Amino acid sequence: MPFHCVAFGCGKTVEDGVTLFKFPKDPDEFRKWEKQVQRTRVEWVATNFSHLCSDHFGKEYFEGKLPSGALKLRPGAAPTVFVRPQCSSCSGVGCRKCLPSTQRCTSGAATTEHSNSGEYKEKEIEDNNSRKECLPRRGMISREKGTDDRPLICEMCGITGSFSTFFSKSKRFCSLSCSRSFSSNSKKSSILARLQGRPPTKKATVLNKVIKASAAATGVEAPAAFDWGSYLKSEASVAAPVSCFAHAPLSSNWDDVVVGMKVEVLNTNALLSNKVYWIATVIQVAGYKALLRYEGYQHDGSHDFWCSIVSGELNPIGWCSMTSKLLVPPQDVKNITDWKLYLMRKLVGATTLPVCFYVKLAESMKSSFRVGMRLEVVDPKHVSRTRVAVIDSIVGGRLRLVYADQSDAPENVVLDFWCHMWSPLLHPLGWSKTVGHAIKASGNNLEAAINIKGNSESTFQVFKKPRFVYMGEGFFEEGMKLEAIDPLNLRNICVATVHKVLLDGYLMVGIDGTELNNGSDWFCYHASSHAILPINFCKRNNITLTVPQGSDPQTFTWDKYLQETKAKAAPARLFNTDNPGHGFSPNMKLEAVDLMEPRLVCVATVKRCVGRLLLIHFDGWENEFDQWIDHQSPDIYPVGWCDLVGYQLQPPPGLVHLAENQVARYKKPKPIVHGRKST
């Protein structure tokens, strides 16, 4: 006989177009379902073969449909909808006459008896309620029944009422009081939301939106996620801590993540078909990644596994209890007889993730920039000027900017540029005019060749302000000499000259020996920038200084050069010499933007640390691609950042199975312009 629903007055089978759900294996969940059925079948007892159909679950308890078309219940779902049929004998309370014939004869469930031979046999059991002529009313509200006046059970107080008198659209509660009591009962709902990492409002959905939009925004088909765990092991390296990256999500809260803390995580080493969880210990932290070990393995690291701390897969201790999830130890741990005592000893004094960890993550990923904003950004084809651009997409704080004027774009090509929202290359509309910087004049087809998503102007408030510089008692002057990072070849620190002093502390700096007559390769630096340095900086820090063409690097000295050029050096007091310290050290791994091709984020290594400056090396590439950046640069990210925001990470060439022409398309050698690589 096929299984059918054991609810009072139902008895439906799969042939009636419903989905049957077997009673849960968890004893607490099993008892919860049984009590719900017993509200309309007082003496009924559930068995391991009892089923309920989908008609008795609220819509909020369904996750979706399986490939077969059957519905799937959410974990912790409970039956709440029990409807009695109309009956002249019992007025809808329920009696022998209004029960379906299948339910009067048998519940369709079967008990299981274990024989001496170890075999199981089934026998049908009679429905206890079939012996009853009529069930008690149990506080049934008496009123006339209409078409929609179906009897329901309140989830809070258990009172029985009609469909028309129950509160709210979901019909889960008999009154507003019960609804509020249920939601605030021991603050269970709010605690559960925090443990599940759900944000308190709809506005805090940044995380999901960023990940969904990332593939389309990058414009490149993302390969499989890069395996940072095995790579760090093979390279015998460590990852730079998240706290080193001031602009990275959760940077200021990363002290909450420590080695040794306990979390609840999915147990992949269990025989059960349903998802079960177990407690694990954080063995190692690498950026946003963590190496975990299930409790019970003790000193055995053969089953350790890597997991993203910010993926939502790690939960604080107590999460399973609050969400009615099963905690099941790994199947091959058999040397522990009393798990309860074992866990009590392990968890005493242990730390875990804060309950608001994922809420803070979503908050830290919010951006004040919006798609459609117009701003000014450097022109990579003419670095001494800016041009107007429109924000086309935002991924993890990185902006894809489409230039408003496409008059100089090749056919079927859209000129765009990637940079972080905190980049010093970004400025609000009107900035160039304010400080006296050159800006590209608009073409005739301004905004005509592209589909601009908005027309809002950016304001000064959303941009990161540069450090205030005191301009009294002497400031930078035109003709002063200094050392500067070459903006067109970030590996080189060169002899440079201040060619123009703008307003608000900005300078136009050119590299000596390579300047073009029209000054198109001058670059705008703020006086507080890390990229401009006092003379002899390279000499003091054992860095090769790139000297002007025609000079001998072996015999070059600043004293001699200043005399030959009849120039003076910029005073050392004018430079940003603050060095508050940082957590970077050589050989640390991270994810870094190739600033010569800023749409690419690559696997990289900290090669050198010199004061504030870091020399970044792109793994698998020659040293000529290295670049000097400030330790607070928004163009470097912790291990796992690309995975977090859904941006494509470029692995070292040769490490993954990519075609050679595909790698070459992603990252190409830069052409040389006047002895320097250009963009």
Order of alpha helices (4+ residues) and beta strands (2+ residues): beta-alpha-beta-beta-beta-alpha-beta-beta-beta-beta-alpha-alpha-alpha-alpha-beta-beta-beta-beta-alpha-alpha-alpha-beta-beta-beta-beta-beta-alpha-beta-beta-beta-beta-beta-beta-alpha-beta-alpha-beta-beta-beta-beta-beta-alpha-beta-alpha-beta-beta
